[in-house]
């Protein structure tokens, strides 16, 4: 028989699940921007538009600019945490 953990069935206060929040990004400066999330998925935002997304608090999101859509080259604009984006309505 395997030994049982003393805290079985209780949540560990050090291992809190981060909260999700609805955020928004508006692209007014670049032809196309890609938001790349830690889990690998990406959201494309065309110039003059905005997109809202859900992100976990503390998650790092890279903001990449695409100047030529026929090229695979991307330019890193910056990296922000999800809570640093404006809140979506």
VENDA-V134513 format. One line per field, one symbol per residue. psi: psi as a letter, one per 20 degrees, with the letter a starting at -180 (. if undefined). Layout:
# VENDA-V134513
psi=???
This chain:
# VENDA-V134513
psi=pqqqphkpiqqpihmqpqqqqprqppoihqgpqpoprhiiqqppoqpjrqqqrpqqpippppopqohohiqjpqppgrpqqhiiqqpq.
